Amino acid sequence: MGKSERTKGHSFERWLAREFRELGYEDARRHLEYQDGEANGYDLAGTGQIKVQAKAYKRMPNIPKAMALIEHGPDDIPMVISKIDRKGIYATIPWEDMKLLIKAWKIIFKDLSN
């Protein structure tokens, strides 16, 4: 990976941290994995139980490989957020976590199926 790719990735991580701060995670910031004791497989700190692996690529990254990098506990939600050149930004989470979100949305919005 060259310098421009690293810069692109770090810029995306900073952008994601700002987005998380806007969502109420006031302490969200880039997770400096190159420092001793900081390499936990996720790119953002201060996001509570959400453990984010950020990827900024030309094509969709290998999601299972990216997920495998994330160290997380049983109550954490591992998430791969991918910025694909000229295609958009996508978030991927495990199906079991998605089911919890669907149940929560259903409660909040009083049954989306009606």
Secondary structure as a PSIPRED ss2 file (coil, helix, strand):
# PSIPRED VFORMAT (PSIPRED V4.0)

   1 M C   1.000  0.000  0.000
   2 G C   1.000  0.000  0.000
   3 K H   0.000  1.000  0.000
   4 S H   0.000  1.000  0.000
   5 E H   0.000  1.000  0.000
   6 R H   0.000  1.000  0.000
   7 T H   0.000  1.000  0.000
   8 K H   0.000  1.000  0.000
   9 G H   0.000  1.000  0.000
  10 H H   0.000  1.000  0.000
  11 S H   0.000  1.000  0.000
  12 F H   0.000  1.000  0.000
  13 E H   0.000  1.000  0.000
  14 R H   0.000  1.000  0.000
  15 W H   0.000  1.000  0.000
  16 L H   0.000  1.000  0.000
  17 A H   0.000  1.000  0.000
  18 R H   0.000  1.000  0.000
  19 E H   0.000  1.000  0.000
  20 F H   0.000  1.000  0.000
  21 R H   0.000  1.000  0.000
  22 E H   0.000  1.000  0.000
  23 L C   1.000  0.000  0.000
  24 G C   1.000  0.000  0.000
  25 Y C   1.000  0.000  0.000
  26 E C   1.000  0.000  0.000
  27 D C   1.000  0.000  0.000
  28 A C   1.000  0.000  0.000
  29 R E   0.000  0.000  1.000
  30 R E   0.000  0.000  1.000
  31 H C   1.000  0.000  0.000
  32 L C   1.000  0.000  0.000
  33 E C   1.000  0.000  0.000
  34 Y C   1.000  0.000  0.000
  35 Q C   1.000  0.000  0.000
  36 D C   1.000  0.000  0.000
  37 G C   1.000  0.000  0.000
  38 E C   1.000  0.000  0.000
  39 A C   1.000  0.000  0.000
  40 N C   1.000  0.000  0.000
  41 G C   1.000  0.000  0.000
  42 Y C   1.000  0.000  0.000
  43 D C   1.000  0.000  0.000
  44 L E   0.000  0.000  1.000
  45 A E   0.000  0.000  1.000
  46 G C   1.000  0.000  0.000
  47 T C   1.000  0.000  0.000
  48 G C   1.000  0.000  0.000
  49 Q C   1.000  0.000  0.000
  50 I E   0.000  0.000  1.000
  51 K E   0.000  0.000  1.000
  52 V E   0.000  0.000  1.000
  53 Q E   0.000  0.000  1.000
  54 A E   0.000  0.000  1.000
  55 K E   0.000  0.000  1.000
  56 A E   0.000  0.000  1.000
  57 Y E   0.000  0.000  1.000
  58 K C   1.000  0.000  0.000
  59 R C   1.000  0.000  0.000
  60 M C   1.000  0.000  0.000
  61 P C   1.000  0.000  0.000
  62 N C   1.000  0.000  0.000
  63 I H   0.000  1.000  0.000
  64 P H   0.000  1.000  0.000
  65 K H   0.000  1.000  0.000
  66 A H   0.000  1.000  0.000
  67 M H   0.000  1.000  0.000
  68 A H   0.000  1.000  0.000
  69 L H   0.000  1.000  0.000
  70 I C   1.000  0.000  0.000
  71 E C   1.000  0.000  0.000
  72 H C   1.000  0.000  0.000
  73 G C   1.000  0.000  0.000
  74 P C   1.000  0.000  0.000
  75 D C   1.000  0.000  0.000
  76 D C   1.000  0.000  0.000
  77 I E   0.000  0.000  1.000
  78 P E   0.000  0.000  1.000
  79 M E   0.000  0.000  1.000
  80 V E   0.000  0.000  1.000
  81 I E   0.000  0.000  1.000
  82 S E   0.000  0.000  1.000
  83 K E   0.000  0.000  1.000
  84 I E   0.000  0.000  1.000
  85 D C   1.000  0.000  0.000
  86 R C   1.000  0.000  0.000
  87 K C   1.000  0.000  0.000
  88 G E   0.000  0.000  1.000
  89 I E   0.000  0.000  1.000
  90 Y E   0.000  0.000  1.000
  91 A E   0.000  0.000  1.000
  92 T E   0.000  0.000  1.000
  93 I C   1.000  0.000  0.000
  94 P C   1.000  0.000  0.000
  95 W H   0.000  1.000  0.000
  96 E H   0.000  1.000  0.000
  97 D H   0.000  1.000  0.000
  98 M H   0.000  1.000  0.000
  99 K H   0.000  1.000  0.000
 100 L H   0.000  1.000  0.000
 101 L H   0.000  1.000  0.000
 102 I H   0.000  1.000  0.000
 103 K H   0.000  1.000  0.000
 104 A H   0.000  1.000  0.000
 105 W H   0.000  1.000  0.000
 106 K H   0.000  1.000  0.000
 107 I H   0.000  1.000  0.000
 108 I H   0.000  1.000  0.000
 109 F C   1.000  0.000  0.000
 110 K C   1.000  0.000  0.000
 111 D C   1.000  0.000  0.000
 112 L C   1.000  0.000  0.000
 113 S C   1.000  0.000  0.000
 114 N C   1.000  0.000  0.000
